[in-house]
């Protein structure tokens, strides 16, 4: 969060009273540890989050949330846990009511209609790949067109193009590091420190910072 702490603080400036943090993408460490790490990072901008797992009633916690933060990690584990706990619709409802949503990495993946453009390994099996569907486009975070020397597998771009061959009516927003999407008042704006890519089945478009998509 070194580059984006101020952006996050600005996004929730008037909604910071009860920020609920969803840590379910975290694997290999406790949700309490993850929450402490996020709070340590955000302390500089005066924000504090509360782990949704600390509440006896998670649905009630969401209903009382002033903002919802969803962290990165494994997208499959995140989605499965949200599905198992029956929290998907409650998150979607709160966001449509105007509660700010901040997601990074896996937390941004689930803002899309599905998680089919995640970079993660399917370490668990969700009930389906259908996600929050907060925006119409698919997201690919941590996007890079770099390849590893002597690596025989597909590049990131090749894999995303395979998705578009199988889903020709979809679009994928490729987000390099230090970039993000800002969705507000019916508009989605590409923001950040470098150019992104908007992929369609038959074409691609360079996204300059501050472009409406």
Backbone as a ProteinNet text record, in pm:
[ID]
protein_1_A
[PRIMARY]
XXXXXXXXXXXXXXXXXXXXXXXXXXXXXXXXXXXXXXXXXXXXXXXXXXXXXXXXXXXXXXXXXXXXXXXXXXXXXXXXXXXXXXXXXXXXXXXXXXXXXXXXXXXXXXXXXXXXXXXXXXXXXXXXXXXXXXXXXXXXXXXXXXXXXXXXXXXXXXXXXXXXXXXXXXXXXXXXXXXXXXXXXXXXXXXXXXXXXXXXXXXXXXXXXXXXX
[TERTIARY]
81.2	0	85.2	212.6	300.6	254	209.8	175.6	29.6	-57	-201	-270	-196.1	-261.2	-343.9	-287.1	-359.1	-483.2	-475.8	-590.7	-703.8	-668.2	-768.6	-832.3	-749.8	-801.6	-898.3	-865.3	-953.1	-1085.4	-1079.5	-1199.4	-1299.8	-1251.1	-1340.8	-1340.6	-1302.6	-1285.2	-1408	-1524.9	-1649.3	-1716.3	-1645.6	-1706.4	-1609.9	-1533.9	-1427.2	-1463.8	-1587.2	-1625.4	-1621.4	-1670.2	-1677.5	-1637.1	-1507.8	-1456.9	-1443.2	-1516.4	-1510.2	-1408.3	-1314	-1210.9	-1240.6	-1239	-1262.6	-1128.8	-1075	-940.1	-934.7	-1045.8	-1057.8	-968.5	-902.7	-806.5	-674.4	-656.1	-531.7	-523.2	-411.8	-388.8	-246.9	-232.1	-98.9	-66.4	-157.2	-143.8	-284	-295.9	-429.6	-493.3	-625.5	-698	-665.6	-638.4	-599.5	-465.6	-371.6	-242.1	-259.2	-344.8	-369	-430	-527.5	-592.7	-493.3	-407.4	-306.1	-210.2	-176	-85.8	-150.1	-279.6	-351.4	-361.5	-393.1	-403.9	-269.8	-163.3	-30.4	-0.5	-41.3	-16.7	-100.6	-223	-315.5	-310.2	-234.1	-227.1	-175.9	-87.8	-28.4	-133.6	-242.1	-346.9	-469.8	-454.6	-559.3	-677.1	-656.2	-764.6	-742.7	-853.8	-848.8	-961.9	-931	-1031.2	-1058.7	-1176.2	-1213.9	-1237.5	-1174.4	-1185.5	-1329.4	-1391	-1529.2	-1540.3	-1431	-1431.7	-1441.4	-1422.1	-1432.6	-1577.8	-1668.1	-1809.7	-1882.2	-1969.8	-2050.4	-2147.1	-2196.3	-2289.7	-2227.4	-2172.6	-2102.6	-2197.1	-2318.1	-2415.5	-2452.5	-2471.7	-2501.9	-2384.8	-2264.4	-2146	-2144.1	-2177.3	-2183.2	-2293.7	-2405.7	-2517.6	-2483.8	-2393.3	-2353.8	-2224.2	-2169.9	-2039.9	-2051.4	-1952	-1942.9	-1859.4	-1775.6	-1696.1	-1655.2	-1624.9	-1585.9	-1452.6	-1352.7	-1221.7	-1204	-1154.5	-1130.1	-986	-910.3	-767.5	-730.9	-603.3	-550.3	-507.2	-470.6	-431.7	-480.3	-544.3	-593.8	-741	-770.4	-905.9	-1004.9	-963.1	-1053	-1093.2	-997.1	-1024.7	-1116.9	-1093.8	-1178.7	-1322.1	-1340.7	-1475.9	-1548.9	-1481.2	-1544.6	-1591.8	-1508.1	-1545	-1665.1	-1665.7	-1780.7	-1907.9	-1894.8	-2010.7	-2058.9	-1965.9	-2003	-2071.5	-2028.1	-2086.3	-2208	-2240.4	-2358.2	-2351	-2233.2	-2210.4	-2210.9	-2211.5	-2200.3	-2309.8	-2432.9	-2544.1	-2545.2	-2503.2	-2503	-2397.6	-2281.3	-2179.2	-2228.8	-2281.9	-2330.9	-2438.8	-2530.8	-2638.6	-2582.9	-2487.4	-2431.2	-2358.7	-2287	-2214.8	-2313.2	-2419.2	-2520.5	-2593.5	-2595.7	-2656.9	-2564.3	-2438	-2345.2	-2230	-2219	-2107.8	-1980.2	-1872.8	-1749.4	-1690.4	-1639.3	-1573.8	-1430.9	-1336.4	-1195	-1141	-1095.2	-1040.2	-906.2	-814.2	-685	-653.8	-591	-552.2	-676.2	-683.2	-802	-928.3	-916.2	-1030.9	-1080.8	-993.1	-1037.9	-1092.9	-1034.6	-1085.4	-1234.6	-1276.7	-1416	-1513.7	-1462.1	-1551.7	-1606.2	-1540.7	-1582.3	-1700.7	-1760.3	-1869.4	-1825.4	-1702.7	-1649.7	-1503.5	-1444.7	-1302.6	-1219.1	-1273.1	-1206.9	-1077.9	-1049.2	-925.6	-828.7	-844	-747.6	-616.6	-509.5	-379.8	-356.4	-450.3	-425.6	-449.4	-389.5	-410.1	-539.3	-619.4	-745.1	-720	-679.1	-644.3	-767.6	-882.7	-1011.4	-1111.6	-1225.7	-1326.8	-1448.6	-1470.4	-1590.8	-1715.1	-1830.2	-1956	-1971.6	-1922.5	-1918.9	-1811.7	-1783.1	-1686.8	-1754.1	-1885.7	-1956.6	-1919.9	-1887.8	-1839.2	-1938.3	-1887.3	-1976.2	-2045.9	-1983.9	-2045.1	-2074.8	-1977.8	-1993.4	-1965	-1883.7	-1855.2	-1876.6	-1891.1	-1922.3	-1800	-1681.9	-1561.8	-1489.2	-1413	-1322.2	-1196	-1131.8	-1007.5	-895	-776.9	-656.4	-555.2	-544.9	-449.5	-306.7	-210.1	-67.8	-27.6	-95	-68.7	74.4	134.5	266.4	275.7	345.9	370.5	510.2	579.4	713.4	705.2	805.2	813.7	944.9	945.9	1064.5	1146.2	1274.3	1361.7	1356.6	1344.1	1339.3	1213.4	1111.6	984.4	893.6	845.4	768.9	619.4	570.1	426.9	378.9	246.1	187	218.8	224.2	236	101	100.5	-25.2	-120.9	-66.2	-149.1	-210.9	-134.9	-189.1	-305.3	-290.3	-395.5	-522.6	-506.2	-623.1	-690.8	-612.5	-672.1	-746.6	-699.3	-773.2	-908.9	-911.1	-1038.6	-1132.9	-1081.3	-1165.4	-1210.5	-1133.1	-1178.4	-1299.6	-1295.1	-1405.3	-1521.4	-1496.7	-1599.7	-1592	-1636.7	-1609.3	-1687.2	-1784.5	-1860.7	-1805.1	-1693.7	-1637.7	-1520.1	-1486.2	-1367.2	-1284.5	-1153.8	-1064.4	-983.3	-989	-905.5	-777.8	-664.5	-535.5	-473.5	-453.9	-405.1	-261.2	-162.7	-25.2	-14	100.9	121.1	102.6	55.5	33.3	-72.5	-173.1	-287.8	-414.9	-527.9	-654.1	-771.9	-889.6	-1013.6	-1092.4	-1144.6	-1231	-1371.8	-1464.1	-1603	-1689.2	-1754.4	-1835.9	-1935.6	-2059.3	-2164.6	-2181.2	-2175.9	-2199.4	-2081.3	-1965.6	-1846.1	-1735.5	-1656.3	-1537.5	-1417.2	-1322	-1205.7	-1080.1	-994	-864.2	-768.2	-707.1	-616.3	-482	-379.6	-253.5	-132.3	-20.6	109.3	163.7	86.6	132.4	11.4	35.9	-72	-118.9	-247.8	-303.5	-348.4	-418.9	-468.1	-612.9	-696.7	-833.7	-840.9	-861.1	-862.2	-1004.4	-1027.2	-1148.8	-1110.7	-1209.6	-1181.6	-1099.3	-1133.6	-1069.5	-970.2	-953.7	-867.5	-819.5	-728.9	-684.2	-665.5	-677.5	-669.7	-582	-489.2	-407.5	-490.8	-483.1	-555.6	-458.1	-477.5	-397.7	-459.5	-378.6	-435.9	-544.2	-652.1	-768.2	-861.4	-849	-939.2	-1067.3	-1181.8	-1309.1	-1326.1	-1360.5	-1372.7	-1519
-121.2	0	127.1	114.2	230.7	344.4	311.7	416.3	460.5	381.3	407.7	440.9	455.6	481.9	610.6	714.5	841.5	832.9	754.1	735.8	665.4	561.8	488.8	579.8	657	747.5	848	898.3	994.2	929.5	805	734.9	710.8	698.5	667.4	778	898.7	1008.5	1031.9	1019.2	1043.9	914.4	802.6	672.4	583.3	642.3	567.1	520.3	542.3	511.2	362.3	280.2	135	64.2	54.7	-12.6	-161.5	-241.6	-386.9	-442.7	-519.7	-581.5	-729.6	-773.4	-914.3	-977	-1064.9	-1118.5	-1257.1	-1304.1	-1445.1	-1490.4	-1397	-1437.7	-1480.8	-1448.4	-1483.3	-1632.2	-1691.8	-1835.2	-1851.6	-1930.8	-1954.2	-1865.1	-1776.4	-1692.7	-1661.5	-1616.9	-1598.5	-1470.5	-1467.3	-1347.1	-1232	-1263.5	-1160.2	-1097.8	-1181.1	-1129.3	-1041	-1084.2	-1007.3	-871.1	-871.2	-746.7	-652	-705.6	-623	-562.1	-638.1	-588.6	-473.2	-486.9	-381	-256.4	-275.3	-161.2	-90.8	-166.9	-106.5	-20.6	-69	5	131.2	124.9	237.5	336.1	303.9	391.5	529.9	536.5	663.9	761.2	707.7	795.2	796.2	744.6	755.9	662.7	551.3	456.2	330.7	271.9	144.9	56.7	-70.2	-165.5	-267.3	-330	-435.6	-563.8	-669	-799.9	-851.3	-880.6	-930.7	-1060.7	-1136.2	-1263.1	-1244.1	-1121.1	-1094.4	-1076.8	-1065.4	-1044.7	-1178.4	-1188.3	-1310.3	-1321.8	-1208.2	-1205.9	-1124.8	-1193.6	-1124.9	-1044.1	-1094.4	-1021.5	-889.5	-893.8	-771.1	-672.9	-726.4	-641	-568.3	-638.3	-575.6	-471	-502.3	-408.3	-277.2	-282.8	-164.1	-101.8	-155.3	-108.5	29.2	114.1	242.7	228.7	125.5	93.6	-52.9	-112.8	-253.9	-263.2	-321.3	-345	-496.1	-535.7	-678.5	-694.9	-773.7	-786.1	-887.6	-886.6	-977.8	-1110.9	-1199.3	-1334.7	-1431.1	-1537.8	-1634.9	-1609.4	-1580.9	-1542.9	-1657	-1778.4	-1893.6	-1914.2	-1901.9	-1917.8	-1806.2	-1684.7	-1571.2	-1593.6	-1627.2	-1643.2	-1759.2	-1871.4	-1987.3	-1953.1	-1883.4	-1849.2	-1755.4	-1656.3	-1565.3	-1639.3	-1733.2	-1812.7	-1900.9	-1968.5	-2058.4	-1983.2	-1860.1	-1779	-1699.1	-1713.6	-1647	-1494	-1438.7	-1295.6	-1218.8	-1289.1	-1223.6	-1119	-1158.7	-1067.4	-950.9	-975	-868.7	-763	-806.9	-710.8	-631	-700.9	-633.8	-530.9	-568.6	-476.9	-351.4	-367.4	-251	-157.9	-214.9	-131.4	-56.5	-124.8	-57.6	49.7	37.2	140.8	260.8	246.5	358.9	342.6	228.9	205.3	183.5	257.4	242.4	101.7	54.2	-76.2	-54	-105.4	-98.1	-240.4	-283.2	-417.8	-413.3	-494.8	-503.8	-649.5	-669.5	-802.7	-893	-996.8	-1083.4	-1003.9	-902.3	-819.1	-737.6	-711	-645.5	-748.1	-867.9	-973.1	-998.1	-1002.6	-1039.6	-924.8	-805.1	-696.9	-720.7	-807.3	-840.9	-937.3	-961.6	-1060.4	-1200.6	-1238.8	-1370.3	-1355.1	-1463.7	-1462.4	-1531.4	-1543.3	-1620.8	-1557.6	-1432.5	-1369.4	-1344.8	-1419.3	-1412.8	-1480.5	-1446.5	-1511.1	-1628.9	-1657	-1746.9	-1893.6	-1979.3	-2123.5	-2162.6	-2251.4	-2293.5	-2393.7	-2342	-2430.4	-2487.7	-2425.5	-2477.7	-2457.4	-2523.8	-2516.8	-2437.7	-2317.5	-2242.8	-2310.7	-2266.3	-2318.3	-2282.1	-2164.4	-2120.3	-2013.9	-1968.9	-1861	-1724.4	-1720.2	-1593.1	-1513.9	-1384.2	-1301.4	-1188.4	-1074.1	-966.6	-893.8	-891.1	-825.3	-678	-609.2	-467.2	-381.8	-433.3	-366.9	-467.3	-417.9	-506.6	-578.7	-520.4	-576.8	-670.1	-759.7	-844	-763.8	-799.4	-735.2	-838.2	-796.3	-875.6	-788.2	-804.3	-723.5	-775.7	-695	-730.2	-761.6	-699	-733.5	-698.5	-786.8	-762.4	-834.7	-773	-840.7	-901.3	-900.4	-957.3	-1109.4	-1172.4	-1318.2	-1360.9	-1480.5	-1534	-1612.1	-1585.8	-1654	-1805	-1878.2	-2025.1	-2081.6	-1996.8	-2044.2	-2085.3	-2208.9	-2262.1	-2238.3	-2180.9	-2159.9	-2035.8	-2019.1	-1903.6	-1774.5	-1664.9	-1533.5	-1494.6	-1390.3	-1340	-1298.6	-1230	-1183.2	-1300.5	-1405.9	-1523.1	-1584.7	-1593	-1653.3	-1568.8	-1438	-1350.5	-1355	-1367.2	-1379.8	-1511.6	-1616.6	-1742.6	-1725	-1649.9	-1620.8	-1550	-1455.4	-1378.1	-1460.5	-1558	-1648.9	-1727.4	-1768.5	-1847	-1759.8	-1628.9	-1535.8	-1407.3	-1416.5	-1311.3	-1181.7	-1184.6	-1063.4	-988.9	-1036.2	-977.2	-884.6	-802.2	-718.9	-743.7	-724	-740.4	-612.7	-557	-442.3	-494.6	-469.6	-516.3	-405.6	-434.1	-335.9	-366.5	-293.8	-309.2	-260.4	-284	-236.7	-85.1	-37.7	104.8	166.3	86.5	137.7	83.4	147.7	103.8	157.9	107.4	157.1	230.4	346	424	423.5	362.8	354.1	443	541.3	634.1	701.8	712.9	785.1	737.3	607.1	549.5	552.7	603.4	609.2	523.2	463	389.8	455.5	498.4	570.4	491.6	479.1	413.7	515.5	481	570.3	501.7	581.5	524.5	590.1	520.3	575.9	523.8	442.9	391.4	356.2	323	286.5	144	122.2	-12	-56.7	-167.9	-221.7	-265.2	-232	-282.1	-381.8	-508.7	-616.1	-651.5	-659.3	-715.9	-840.4	-914.2	-1034.8	-1003.4	-897.6	-870.4	-754.5	-689.6	-572.1	-544.1	-447.8	-400.6	-249.5	-186.4	-40.8	-2.4	90.4	140.1	233.6	211.8	297.1	396.3	522.5	625.6	660.3	701.1	743.3	848.7	833.4	923.5	900.6	785	749.4	688.7	734	672.2	548.9	436.8	314.3	266.6
0	0	0	-27.8	-19.6	-109.3	-229.3	-326.3	-316.6	-254.8	-266.1	-134.9	-26	102.5	99	39.5	31.3	-54.8	-161.9	-250.7	-176	-101.3	-23.8	80.9	149.9	252.1	192.2	75	8.7	-31.6	-74.1	-121.6	-10	112.9	224.7	330.2	288.6	384.4	470.1	411.5	485.1	530	512.9	544.3	622	711.1	778.3	918.9	960.7	1098.3	1128.1	1036.2	1058.4	930.5	905.8	786.4	816.7	743.3	758.9	661.3	713.4	630.3	612	487.3	453.8	415.8	502.1	483.8	421.4	363.6	328.9	213	145.8	43.6	106	232	299.6	328.5	291.3	313.9	368.5	474.2	529.8	647.3	683.5	802.4	850.7	974	1032.1	980.8	988.9	949.6	1044.6	1170.8	1266.7	1226.1	1183.5	1137.2	1014.1	924	801.3	836	923.7	963.6	1029.7	1115.1	1181.5	1079.4	978.4	874.2	797.7	764.8	694.1	782	908.9	999.5	1017.3	1019.9	1030.4	907.1	790.7	666.9	658.3	710.5	696	812.4	916.3	1032.8	994.9	897.4	855.4	803.5	745.7	692.7	783	904.1	1004	985.9	917.5	895.9	979.4	1022.8	1094	1044.9	1020.7	974.2	1084.5	1075.6	1168.8	1091.6	1133.8	1070.8	1080.7	967.3	967.9	1046.2	1054.9	1126.7	1278.3	1324.7	1468.2	1513.8	1418.9	1452.9	1462.9	1558.7	1571.3	1454.3	1406.2	1293.8	1180.6	1081.7	973.3	885.2	865.6	783.5	850.5	979.8	1052.9	1046.8	1050.6	1039.7	906.4	799.2	667.8	661.4	721.9	719.5	789.6	888	962.6	912.3	805	755.1	690.5	717.4	647.7	520.3	514.3	395.1	404.7	288.9	283	210.7	277.9	218.7	201.2	84.8	58.3	12.3	86.3	60.9	-44.9	-78.8	-179.7	-120.6	-208.7	-170.8	-278.2	-238.9	-335.4	-366	-492.1	-533.2	-515.4	-541.6	-528.8	-382.6	-293.7	-151.2	-102	-149.5	-113	-157.5	-285	-337.8	-270.6	-253.2	-189.8	-48.5	27.3	164.1	166.6	78	70.9	31.6	-60.8	-101	13.2	80	188.8	302.9	326	432.1	385	256.8	197.2	211.9	179.9	196	64	-47.7	-178.2	-198.6	-182.8	-208.1	-109.3	12.1	112.5	79.3	31.5	-10.7	-129.5	-228.5	-350	-315.1	-227.6	-188.9	-123.8	-32.3	36.8	-60.6	-154.6	-251.7	-340.6	-385	-466.6	-388.3	-256.7	-172.8	-153.4	-196.8	-189.1	-92.4	-26.5	64.4	-17	10.6	-67.1	-57	-170.5	-178.2	-224.3	-147.5	-184.7	-188.6	-305.4	-318.2	-388.1	-341.9	-410.5	-441	-557.7	-604.7	-609.1	-526	-525.4	-496.4	-412.9	-381	-498.1	-594.6	-718	-816.5	-818	-906.7	-884.9	-757.6	-731.7	-758.2	-790.8	-832.6	-973	-1048.2	-1184.9	-1183.5	-1300.6	-1306	-1263.1	-1300.5	-1263.3	-1222.5	-1171.9	-1138.2	-1246.3	-1365.9	-1471.6	-1523.7	-1485.9	-1531.6	-1416.2	-1308	-1199.1	-1239.8	-1169.6	-1193	-1098.7	-1010.2	-898.8	-932	-848.9	-860.8	-789.6	-849.5	-785.8	-673.6	-557.4	-445.7	-377	-399.7	-352.8	-465.8	-455	-560.7	-512.6	-566.2	-530.7	-586.8	-540.9	-594.1	-741.5	-778	-917.2	-927.6	-1050	-1069	-1063.9	-1047.3	-1045	-919.9	-940.3	-831	-800	-753.9	-709	-822.9	-939.6	-1056.3	-1026.9	-967.5	-939.1	-1062.1	-1153.2	-1280.3	-1392.4	-1514.8	-1627.3	-1681.4	-1666.5	-1726.7	-1631.7	-1690	-1614.2	-1580.7	-1471.8	-1429.5	-1427.3	-1471.3	-1449.3	-1375.9	-1243.1	-1167.1	-1183.6	-1145	-1154.8	-1298.9	-1394.2	-1534	-1573.6	-1650.1	-1708.6	-1841.8	-1935.2	-2063.1	-2066.4	-1952.9	-1946.6	-1945.3	-2001.9	-2001.8	-1938.1	-1883.7	-1817.8	-1920	-1924	-2019.5	-1997.1	-2107.1	-2108	-2042	-2023.5	-1968.9	-2083.2	-2079.2	-2192.1	-2185.9	-2077.2	-2064.4	-2136.2	-2135.8	-2202.6	-2127.1	-2201.3	-2138.8	-2080.2	-1998.2	-1942.7	-2055	-2154.3	-2265.5	-2340.8	-2363.7	-2433.4	-2355.5	-2225.5	-2144.4	-2145.1	-2139.7	-2143.4	-2279.9	-2384.6	-2517.6	-2531.3	-2467.1	-2467.2	-2399.3	-2288.2	-2223.3	-2319.5	-2396.7	-2488.1	-2608.1	-2648.6	-2754.1	-2706	-2579.8	-2523.3	-2476.4	-2460.6	-2411.8	-2494.9	-2619.5	-2715.7	-2691	-2603.3	-2572	-2450.8	-2395.3	-2273.7	-2305	-2204.7	-2210.7	-2084.3	-2096	-1981.5	-1964.4	-1844.2	-1810.7	-1744.9	-1809.2	-1758.1	-1673.1	-1546	-1449.8	-1409.1	-1462	-1412.8	-1269.3	-1207.8	-1071.6	-1064.3	-950.6	-924.1	-1014.9	-1050.2	-1125	-1061	-1091.7	-1031	-1110.8	-1080.2	-1138.2	-1031.2	-1069.1	-980.7	-1039.6	-969.5	-1016.1	-928.5	-990.4	-914.3	-1005.3	-957.8	-1028.2	-1173	-1191.4	-1323.2	-1418.1	-1371.9	-1456.2	-1396.6	-1485.2	-1442	-1508.3	-1425.4	-1474.9	-1442.4	-1544	-1524.7	-1464.3	-1351.9	-1281.2	-1256.6	-1231.7	-1189.7	-1250	-1236.3	-1273.3	-1405.1	-1475.5	-1604.6	-1689.7	-1814.6	-1906.8	-1880.8	-1903.7	-1897.5	-2035.4	-2039.3	-2166.6	-2147.5	-2244.5	-2249.8	-2364	-2329.6	-2429	-2468.9	-2599.9	-2657.5	-2735.4	-2780.1	-2858.5	-2982.6	-3053.2	-3182.1	-3179.2	-3063.2	-3060.9	-2919.2	-2908.6	-2778	-2784.4	-2668.6	-2660.8	-2542.5	-2566.3	-2457.1	-2370.3	-2239.6	-2145.9	-2083.2	-2111.6	-2047.6	-1913.4	-1815.5	-1688.3	-1706.6	-1629.6	-1630	-1748.3	-1813.4	-1923.3	-1868.8	-1920.5	-1887.8	-1975.8	-1916.3	-1995.9	-1999.1
[MASK]
+++++++++++++++++++++++++++++++++++++++++++++++++++++++++++++++++++++++++++++++++++++++++++++++++++++++++++++++++++++++++++++++++++++++++++++++++++++++++++++++++++++++++++++++++++++++++++++++++++++++++++++++++++++

